Structure formats: structure tokens, C-alpha cells
Amino acid sequence: MEEKEETTPRATPQRSLNSCTEWDPLKEVVVGTLAGGVFPTWQDSMAHVVPETARAVFQERGGLPFPAAHLEAAEAELDTLAEVLTAEGVNVLRPAAMDHQQSFRTPAWESTGGLYAGMPRDLLMVVGDALIEAPMSWRCRHHEVDAFRSLIKSYFRRGARWLPAPRPQLVDELYRTPSGDRANGGRWAVTEFEPVFDAADFLRFGTDVVAQRSHVTNQFGIDWVRRSLGEDFTVSVIETDDPHAMHIDATLAPLAPGKLLVHPERYVHCDLFDGWEIRPAPQPTLPDSWPMYFCSPWVSMNVLSLDPETVVVERQELPLIEALTDWGFRCVPVDFRHVYSFGGSFHCVTLDTVREGGAHKYLA
Ligand code: DAV
């Protein structure tokens, strides 16, 4: 008994893993890496979320490396982000190198490769002292967490609660058929066959966690998160107006208590935010010609809060920088357009493992 306590100490007052909001002062963060990233292996459920041009590219090049020059430019931007965060006093951790070109299979399906370790927000979620591993519905992402496992084990050894969701089978029954005749009303790409979610469909507001249904997150998955977090947290599902929904963090960006940046069309009024000041994000500045394999230019609003007054923003998003400055924020500009191409921005590529503060009530 005593020996067990030595190898797995209880959380100390200064917890090794502690993050309850999207805005409390940031102390430690994981920044993803795109090194070795490959095009995803196509599956039909992706058609609901990725730009139309991506289908042919993924079908032809799934499992093959992303164009080297673009990947290197994006990785350099990630390295710069890590340096900027370090200079801001944040402890920065990076995932392990991993061979994403390896094909893999289960008894039911096969993937010609993985993807990358670039977006820890998609697959990991810190709520208080708990670290949740998401059961991702894209088959090519089935082993992505391996790149983060040594970090996760280290947090566990230092007292974190480690909550991997049930390993999903990802068999055909999970996915809606093209005609939409499976269970679930046909609105979403995933059925209720088993719990699936991407962690990026959740946002933390102290004792409240806000989630959206999406093409990668089903009700079963949200129910799993709710029960696993227990009675200290309230998990609410909000409506968003996004036919391509996959990840809530280009729809809502809570920047401080009472300050919510929203996508001007996707945000749907929600009583939970009564008393909050809600401002629409300005149009992104990305030119149409910019290659985007995964997502829309609205990752402009996928910002990272360093504290309730400070936000990391893409350097060329001048209308957003102006809007946030007017709202009282200090903006830390970082070049990030090459990372955009791979499906996210500052919030997506990070996992805030330590922020100051505890779980307070902020929502109505
Ligand atoms: O606007 O396409 C991006 C979400 C990034 N994880 C969009 C959603």
C-alpha cells in the first residue's frame, strides 16, 4: 500500500496537471508537432467536414507525406510559437516523434497511414486534474495518442487522473451511409453505435463544460464525458449553426470571464451565456488561393489565451487584432498561416495542461 503511494503520489496543492478554463493564467502547455505528418486515409465520413477539394487528394495520397516545403514552413511556425510561449513564461512541452506513414489494421478495417501529432486539442482534454483521451472517429487517427503517451504517463505519475475513453471499434455501423438512412436522423456523419468524440468539440468554463454535437462527436460520447467527469462538472450541449461541424473552437472562443468571441454565423443564442459580452469575430484575412486541406479560414478565431488579458493571434489577422485590442486585450502576434493548412491554429495545436486557478462557476 505504501509502496503504491510512492510510485503514484496524490496530487499536491501545486498540481502537476490543472486546467479548468480556456483563459486562466497559462503555466504549462503542450505544443503539437507536424513532423512526419501524412495525408489522412480517406473515409466517407470526412466528406461532411473537409473542403471539397480534399477528397481526391486524400484518396490519392492517403498515408503519403505532406508536401515537404509546406510542412517545414508550418513546423517552423510551431517552433516559433513554442519560443514565444516560453518567452511569455510558459513551460512548453512537445510530443514524441512518431512514424505516421505506418499502415495499420484491425480485424474490421485498414488505414494506409496515420496523420500527425500536430493537434493535441483534438484528442486530449484537461478538466481540472483529469486528462481525457478522446475516442476519435477518423480511423487514421486511431493511434495518434501514442505520440503523447510518454507525456500522459508522466502526468499520471505526478498525480493526474488519466481517463482514456473506451477504445472505439470504428466499424461501418458507426458511420452514416451516404443516403443517411442509419440511426440518428441522418444529420451527422457518426451514428450512436458507440461513444466517439474529438476533445476539440468541448470548451471549459470552470465547473461548466460546453460541447457541440458534430460529425465526429455523438451523444454517446458526450454522455461518456459527462459521467466520467462526475458531479463536480456540468456538461451542456449547445446548438451551433454549422453544417460542417467538427470542433467547437472556430465557433466559440471564451477569452476571459464574461467575454466570448463568436463566429458571426455559427453562434446560436444560448441562455448559458446570459450576462456575457458576446462579440463576433471579424472576417478572416486568408486569401482564397491559400491551400487548406482540412478546414475553413475561420481558424483565424482559434486563438490561445495566455491569461484573461492576453491572446495569441495570427499576425496577419489585422481586423481581429484590432477588434481584440479595442476589447482590452494585449495581442501576441505569431505567423501561423502555414499551420492553418493542416487544420487548425493556436488553440488546436496546443493542450493547456497547467493553468492557475480552480473550477469556479461562470455560466448562467
Ligand atoms: O472552421 O473549418 C475548424 C476547427 C479546427 N479544429 C472550421 C473548423
Residues whose N, C-alpha, C, O or C-beta is under 5 A from the ligand:
A	BS01	DAV	M246 H247 A250 C295 S296 W298 V299 G343 G344 C348
